[in-house]
Amino acid sequence: MALIVQKFGGTSVGSVERIRAVADKASVAHRTGAQVVVVVSAMSGETDRLIALAKNITPRPNPRELDVLLATGEQVTIALLCMALEASGQRARSYTGAQVHILTDSAHNKARILDINGQRVRQDLDTGMIVVVAGFQGVDKKGNITTLGRGGSDTTAVALAAALKADECQIFTDVDGVYTTDPRIVPEARRLDRLTYEEMLEMASLGAKVLQIRSVEFASKYNVPLRVLSSFAEGGGTLIAPEDASMEQPLLSGITVNRDEAKLTVLGVPDKPGIAAHILGPIADANIEVDMIIQNVGADGTTDFTFTVHRNDYDRALESLEKVARDLAARGVEGDNKIVKISVVGVGMRSHAGIASKMFRALAEEGINIRMISTSEIKISVVVDEKYLELGVRTLHSAFSLEKSST
């Protein structure tokens, strides 16, 4: 008998009518003979409402008590969904994260899952019940309620699927799968039938918002097949699974865009050991993450050191660098927060040469200047001026014929 874990986010359970629709989807899967576990988020807007309540009490809520508060959002959803399932003739039982004993560390508001005891869930499944579990939450070794942070319900679902050795973990969202690029930019974008974990990890880290990185990392580590499906439309969705050596991989799978980039350059710093650490140390101390890095060597023994950060961190990073530049007697600091990163991703790049040159040529023919380049085994990223975002994506999507199926 197949075991399926289904996850529904806040939009999918945002009203009584939508909760009934989720109950119908779970019931259909159950009637086909599968054992079904459903993981749900709080109703759309509920977590924000609870955070606002807390901040009306105090600007800096105690993290432990904030977790106690936030965990109630999912508790409402699991109870309502079980009521809907029972009203439709199914037998169902709800569990909070603590009741399933989703054991986490003690990092309140951003806890990580350490272990799951699936015994109670298995017992209920074996009696024919549909089990409904609260996403986003767990309990630490001292019995404190914890929450998993952004995307936590996806992580709960994948972790449960791993613990129960589920045949598939289905993530229901407001889109019907993963596309070759954002259909709002390229209407001809095509839904992908299949992606590897590596490709999905790269796409998630580079700006694709369909799945949270932590959940894909968990799925990859424990070999859990993921399927992205729509809560509101029928279809096969996109399967995310291990690389299949028997299948010839397409040249590229997708193009992603990250709009949240900003670039900073320290000009004319001494070209000697330790300079990179001297520049980036204060940035790390300010808890600012650095993405792409380029260092150029000048003829006069100095170098220009360039890196990118999240656009929200631009002002703080710029302020920090100005002090660093004075300490190093650099020529100055330049910044630009009107840039974007466009990336092409595909495991087929391992066995095909010439992708970079084709990418650069296509952009050059449209007059798009590349400001920075970064590569890995299965992706190439370029930084360009923000005004070229849509033109750049459309140009590359067409150049690599991503609107056409590789099958």
N, C-alpha and C positions, 0 to 999 in steps of 0.2 A: 504494500500500500504506500502510495506516494505521500510525502509530508511536505507541505508548502507553508512558508511564512509570508504573509502579506503585510505590507506597511502602508498606512494611509496618513498623509500629512494634514496640516491644519486646514487648508483649503478644502480638502476632500471630506472633512468632517465639520465643516463650518456652519451647518444648520441641521435641524432635525430631519429635513428631507434628504440631505446628503448623507447623514448617518444611516438612514434607512437604505439608501442606495449602496452604501458600503456593506450593510448586512446582506443585501441581495447578492453582491459579488462574492462574499465569503460563503454564502449558502450554495451558490452555483458550484463553486469549487468543491464544497463538501459533498454535494449530491453526486459528483462524478466519482466519488469513492476516496478522495484524498483526505488525509488528516490536515486540519487547518489551524494555524496560529495567526492571529491578527495583532499587529502592533500599531498603536495609534498615537498621534500627537494631540496636544490641546486644540480645542476649536480655534479657528482662525481669529487672531486678534486677542485671544485670552491671555497669553503670556505677556504681551505688551501691556495689557490692562493691569495685570498683577504687579508688574515692575513699576508702573506708574503709581499704583497704590502705595507700594513700599517707599518710593521716593517722595511721596507726599508726606510720609511720616518722618523720613530722614534722608538726606542726600546720599549717605553712604550706608546702606543697610548691612547689618551683620550677615556675612556670607552664609553661615549655617541657617539662620532664620529665613533668609531669602530662598534657599533651597526648599525649606519646609513649605513656604508659600507657593513657589513655582510648581512644585510637584502636584499641587491640587488640580491644576489645569487638566492634566492627563487623566486624573482620577474621575473627573466628571465625564470625560469622553468614554472611558472603558465601561462605566456603569450604563450610560445611555445606549451604547452599542450592544451590550448584552441584553438590555431590555428589548431593543429592536430585533435582535436575533430570536429571542424567545417568543416575541409577538408573531414572528413569521414561522414559528413551529420548530425552530432549532433548540437544542440544548446548549447552553453557553455558560462560561464562568470567567469572571474578570480577576486580574491580579495586578497589584502595584509592583513596581520594581523590587521593593523590599520583600514582598510576599513570594516572588519567584527567586529571591535571594540573588539578585544581580549585584555581585560584590564588586565594589569599586575602591579606588584609593580615596584619600580624604581631601582632595583638592576641590573644595566647594565651588560650584558654578561652572567647573570645567573638569570634572572627574573623568577618570579612565577606567574602563571595565577590566577587572582582574580575573573574574570567574563567574560562571552561572551554574546554578544547580537546577537542572531541568527535570528533576524527578516528579514534582507535582504536576507539571505540564504534561509529561508523558502519561501519567496515570489518568488524567482527564481525557487526553486524546484517545487512549485505549478504550475508554467507555463510550466513545462516539461524540464527545463534546467538541465544540469550537472554543478555543481558548483565546481570550483577549487580554493583552498585556500592555501596560502603560509604557510608552517609550520615554526616552530622555532622562530617565531616573534610575537610581540604584540605592545601595546602602553600603556604608563602610564597615570596617571590622568592629567599630564601637557602636554600631547600630544607628548612626546618624544618616538621615536622608541626604542624598547627594543628587546633583543634576549634571548632565554630560556636556552642556554647552551647545553651541550652534550645530545643527545637524544631528543632534543626539538620538533622535528617534530612528534615523537611518542606521546608526551604529548599533542601537539596541536590536533592531530587526536582524541585522547581519550576524551579530554575536549570538542571538538566540538560534538562528539557522545553523550556525557552526556547532553550538552546544548540542542541538537536537539532531545533527547530521541530516538536515533537511535536503530534499532534492532540488529545491529552488527557493530563492528569496525574491519576492516580487515587490518592487517599489512603485507604488501608484502615485502619480504626480499630476500636474495640470498640463503636461505635454505627453505625447504618445510615443516617446522614445528619444534617442540621441540622434541629432541631425549632423550632416556634414559641416554645417555652420549655422549661425543664427538666421532662421527664416525671415526675420524682420529686416535683415540686411540683404539677403539673397533669397528671393521668393522661390527660386528653383532648387533650394537646398533639399537634400534627400534624407529620409530617415534611414539610419543604418540598421541592418538586421542583426549584426554581431560586432562586438569590439573585444579586444583583449583587456585584461586588467591593466597592463602597462599603458595602453592607449588611453583608457579611461582615467587613470591616475594623472597622466600628462595633461589631458584635456581639462580635468577638474582643477588642477593646479594652475592652469593657464587662463582660466576665466569661464569655462563651461560651468553653469550653475545647476545642472540637473541632479548631480549627486555630490554629497560631501566627501572630501578626500579620506577622512578617517574610516568611513564605511567601506570604501573601495579597498583601502589598505587591509582592513579586517577580512574582507572577502577574499583577497588575493592570498593572504597568509594562511587562511583555513580552507581555501579552494571551494568557496561557496558560489555557485552560479547565481548571478544577479540578473533580474530582468526589469527594465524600466517600462512601465505601462501607463496609460492614461486612466484616470478615475472617471472620465466623462465620455470616453469613446472606446469602441471596440478595436481590437487589433493585436498583432503579435508583439509589438514593442521592440526593444533592443536587448539582446542577450549579451551580458558581459561575463566572460568565462576565460579559462586558460587558453593560451595560444594553441591552435590545432595545426600540428605539423603536416597533416595530410591535405590541408587546404592552402592554395596559393594566395598569399596575402595581397590585397590591393596596394598600389603604390603609396597612396595616402588615404587616411580615413576621415580626417576632418581639419577644419581651420577654426581656431579660437581667437578671441579678442579679449584683451584686458585693458579696460579703460582707466584703471585706477593707478596709472604709472606716473612717476615724476623722476626727472633726471638731475643729478648734481655733479659738478666738476670742480675739483681743486686744481688750480692752474699753477704750473711751475714749482712743484715741490722737489726737493733733492731726490735724485735717483739712487737710493741706498737701502740696504736691508732694514726692515722694521717700519718703513714708511706706511705700508698698507695697514699694519696693525695700529699705528699711531692715528691714522685717519679714521679707521672703522671702529676702534675701541670705544670712543665716546658715543658713536651711533648705537653700538650694541648696549652700552650702559644705559642709554635712554630707551631701551626695549623697542628699537626700530629695526625691522627686518630689511635686509638688503637682498636685492634680486640679482640683476646683471651687473658685472664689473668689467671695466676695460682700463688698461694702463698703457699709455703711450710713452715712448722714450724719445726725448728731444736731443738735438745735437749738442746742446750746452750742458749736458749732465743733469738736466731736470726732466720731470715727467708730469703729464697731466693725468689725473686719476679721476675716473668717471664711474658712477654707479647709479642704480635706480632704487627707489623706495616706493611704498604705497603713497598715493597722492595725499591722503589724510596726514601723513607724517612729514610732508614736504617742509612746512614752515619750521618745525622743531629741528629737523635735520639741517636745514640751511643755517639756522642760528648756531647750532653746535659746530658746524664746519667753519664758520667765520672765525671762531676762537682758535680752532685747530690751524687755520691758515696763518693767523698771526704768530702762533707758536712756532710754525715751521718756516716763517718768512717766505711764504708762497706769494705768487703774484696776485692771487685773489680767488674768489669763488663765483661760479656761474650756476644758475639753476633754470629749469624749464619744467613747468607742470602742465604743459599742453602737448603731451605725447601719449601714444598708445603702443601696446605690444601686440603684434599679429604673429601667430604661430601656426605652422603646418605640422601635423602629427600623423604617424603611421608606422607600424612595425615593418611594413614593406620597404621602408627606407634602408634597412640593414642590407638588403640584397640588390638595391638599385642605385647606380651612380648617377650623378648629374642633377639631382633634385635641387640642390642649393643654387647652381648656376641658372637653372630654369626659373626658379623663384625670383632671383635677383634681376634676371633679364626682363621678366614680365613686369616687375615693379618699375624698372628703369624706363621701359617703353611708355609707361603712363606718367613719367616725370616725378615719380615718388622717390625721394631721397631716403636712404637707409641711414639712421643715426647710430645704431648699435646692432650687433649680431650675437646670438648665443645658440649653441647647438648641444644636442645629446644624441644618443644612438638612434632615437626614434622621433626627434623633433628638431625643427629649426625655428628660432624666434627672431623677429626683427623689431626694432623700435623705430617708429615713424612719427611725423607730426600728426597731431590729432585730426586735423582737417582732412587727412587722407584715409581715415579709418574705413569708411564704406567703400571707397574706390579701391583701396588695397585688398579688402576681403573679396569683393566681386571679381577683381582682376585675377587673383590667385585661384578662386573657385572655378573660374572659367579656364584658366591656363592648365589646370590639372584635371579638367573634365569631371569634377566631382558630382555634377548633376546626373551623370550616367552611372548605372549600376555596373559593378565589376564582374557580375555573374553573367 
